[in-house]
Amino acid sequence: MIEKTIVQETIISVEGVGKSVTDSTGTLNILCDIDFALKAQETVAIVGASGSGKSTLLSILAGLDTPTSGTVRLAGQDLFALNEDERAALRASQVGFVFQSFQLLGNLTALENVMLPLELANRKDARQAATDMLNRVGLSSRLGHYPKVLSGGEQQRVALARAFVVRPAVLLADEPTGSLDFATGEKIMELMFDLNREQGTTLVLVTHDRAIAQRCQRRIVVEAGRIQL
């Protein structure tokens, strides 16, 4: 009997990425010669000390920041061969991003915040899909509430629902539990790993939390702007 081998495709490829900024004091190299590839459905932790370049790297993976050198390919597409509008369109279809500061729109309810990316994609089922995802993260009773009356954990769950509702190929999260208490942080991480398994989404986390990093299949260590092997 011949066994079939399942080969996971590369979803993100990072090739020779560098990032430098220059001001009156000189040039600061934030990232240097970063190379790695991520497979579909992987869970990956990017770890390192504060100021090591982790969050900059995550922003470049999302196409929110541009590298000084090198290439990032998302689902085979060179992100930085695209203009800003094209990158935004690719990001909308392939990437979810969870910010440490939540980045919810204060004038929209929890339901409206989660509906927004679906409406931008002209999804006819935006309200039902957003309602279902908020139910999934335990916020069925908070649909009509605005961010200012939600707790930090509730806001993070809204942000998570907004990121996952479009069923992205990749979810990028910057310190997703950094501003939460331990119990709430644990619940958020359980949701993220559950949704990773259910939707097959590649999960990439920037974190200082060793316990979270150890739960991921891989760890990428960034030190002084370089990957440590």
Secondary structure, 3 states (H helix, E strand, C coil): CCCCCCCCCEEEEEEEEEEEEEECCEEEEEEEEEEEEEECCCEEEEECCCCCCHHHHHHHHCCCCCCCEEEEEECCEEHHHCCHHHHHHHHHHHEEEECCCCCCCCCCCHHHHHHHHHHHCCCCCHHHHHHHHHHHCCCCCCCCCCHHHCCHHHHHHHHHHHHHCCCCCEEEEECCCCCCCHHHHHHHHHHHHHHHHHHCCEEEEECCCHHHHHHCCEEEEEECCEEEC
